[in-house]
Amino acid sequence: MNRILLVIISGVLLALGWPTYGFPLLLFIGFVPLLLAERQLRLSDTKRKGLAIFGLAYLAFFIWNITTTSWLRHASLFGACFAVFVNTALMATLLLLYHKYAKRQSQNRALLFLVALWISFEKLHLGWEFSWPWLNLGNGFSEFITWIQWYEYTGTFGGTLWVWILNVIVFKGVLSYQKEKSKAVVKSTLLKCAALISIPIGISLVIYNTYSHKGETVNIIALQPNIDPYSEKYDMTNMKFLDLLKELADSKMTDSTDFVIAPETFLAESTRLKQFENSLLRNRLEGYVTKHPNTNLLVGISFIDIFKDKTKVRSQTNQYNTTTWYDDYNSAILINTSDSIQQYNKSKLVVGIENFPYQSILKPILGDVMIDLGGTVAMKTTQDNRGVFTSSNSNFKVGPIICYESVYGEFVTGYVRNNANFLSIITNDAWWNETQGHKQHLSYARLRAIETRRDIARSANTGISAIINAKGEITSSLAYNEKGALSGQITTNDHITFYVKAGDYIARISIFILIFVFLIGFFRRKKEKY
């Protein structure tokens, strides 16, 4: 088959396998046509094979990236182009490295190298400053939660490994059939695939149908103000937003309400951190919880800390003038009848919007290229630990996940290790309009519920606000682009899952295997011919 057609098929299969519209079974064969195209080219007499491999892989991965994440253009055309083109290039580079390795080594060793390389790449995408793990393969099952209840043991890297094992088996089956033309090969391959798909799903279904946990009931109200961030959000004062909070919360408030949760940067007008303690805003927030003494108010807020002490300057600090600096925080606060206000600062930042990656290297070359989204152009300042908020009665401990942080599995386990017995997600997904962006973001939150076995209350500015149980089921939700408040109940859980304890251990093992296989390949030539 024509090599270009093969890579196009790969790109389409991967794109059609992605949430929230796709069927993830396609992911199990998505890489096979691309691997066949690479092998054809590797064994051909074509010159400049490396360049050709990169080009073919780029085409396949471009189709996948542009189909699944082009919604980024609604926030920033430059940001969308950067994410799509760069992420595609990184993925294509992985296939090029595999190609170089496969020329020197056996096919089996080369495939092991590729799988370990891909998983290591996904781990890199979770940790470096150009972090963009949106297309990590394990995310692809987020709409099929009955298939992946075992994520509480493996995290999403278990899904990535699952995808690659099936692709390798199908690829090797195709090669064997091309060589032997035997129906037995087809039968053997199909049986292996059926077993490797059905057994994990079967295990998951058993867990799904038997899982339960006991805990205390938490009555929550998740607010969805439905404010357009491009035309309204940053033109309104915090006092007006506070009036809106009261209006929405009061529509569902009862004497048994434990938490009212408002979305990310709900109070968007930057508040001086040092002045907040004695501010009218704090006074009115505390006045509201005084009227509802059983209620804890969790709200997204923008803080700014201005200072002249140069010793306080950090890599994320912004400079106002030659003698003045400021830290800009995207924060969550908890207010209740206790004397102190609890604060957490968002710590996984959106590249190019809240974070200038590798600033010391790139800023002299590119200048200030931070993307302006309604006034959020400044570098945000983070914190090292995952803060957990404690309710006024001390029974409830909530992990206040802010927006993009909910895409990071091991990161979210930090809240649970710090004793969170349920999770909240506050976010503003309005930048992407009515696209797959906000739908995928909600869908990925279901993975965090399974990994940690924590119920989640999600408050999104324009939606979709939702309550997600510990099995990843969305038990109630408020539709996108609808103003209102979602009330419901969640259950606390103090059990710690294996994944919370071990984190991304599959990725760490893969990095070790990658180094080991690379060293073997460097010192040993292949003995078998293909």
Secondary structure as UniProt FT lines:
FT   HELIX           3..16
FT   TURN            19..21
FT   HELIX           24..28
FT   TURN            29..31
FT   HELIX           32..42
FT   HELIX           49..69
FT   HELIX           70..74
FT   HELIX           77..102
FT   TURN            103..104
FT   HELIX           107..127
FT   TURN            129..130
FT   HELIX           133..135
FT   HELIX           137..141
FT   TURN            142..143
FT   HELIX           145..147
FT   TURN            149..150
FT   HELIX           151..154
FT   HELIX           156..180
FT   HELIX           183..210
FT   STRAND          217..224
FT   TURN            229..232
FT   HELIX           233..235
FT   HELIX           238..250
FT   TURN            251..252
FT   TURN            255..256
FT   STRAND          259..261
FT   TURN            264..265
FT   STRAND          267..272
FT   HELIX           273..276
FT   TURN            277..278
FT   HELIX           280..291
FT   TURN            293..294
FT   STRAND          296..307
FT   HELIX           310..312
FT   TURN            315..316
FT   STRAND          318..321
FT   TURN            322..323
FT   STRAND          324..335
FT   STRAND          342..345
FT   TURN            352..354
FT   TURN            357..358
FT   HELIX           359..366
FT   TURN            374..375
FT   STRAND          389..390
FT   TURN            392..393
FT   STRAND          397..402
FT   HELIX           403..407
FT   HELIX           409..417
FT   TURN            418..419
FT   STRAND          422..427
FT   HELIX           430..432
FT   HELIX           436..452
FT   STRAND          456..460
FT   STRAND          465..468
FT   TURN            470..471
FT   STRAND          474..478
FT   TURN            480..481
FT   STRAND          484..491
FT   HELIX           498..502
FT   HELIX           505..523
//
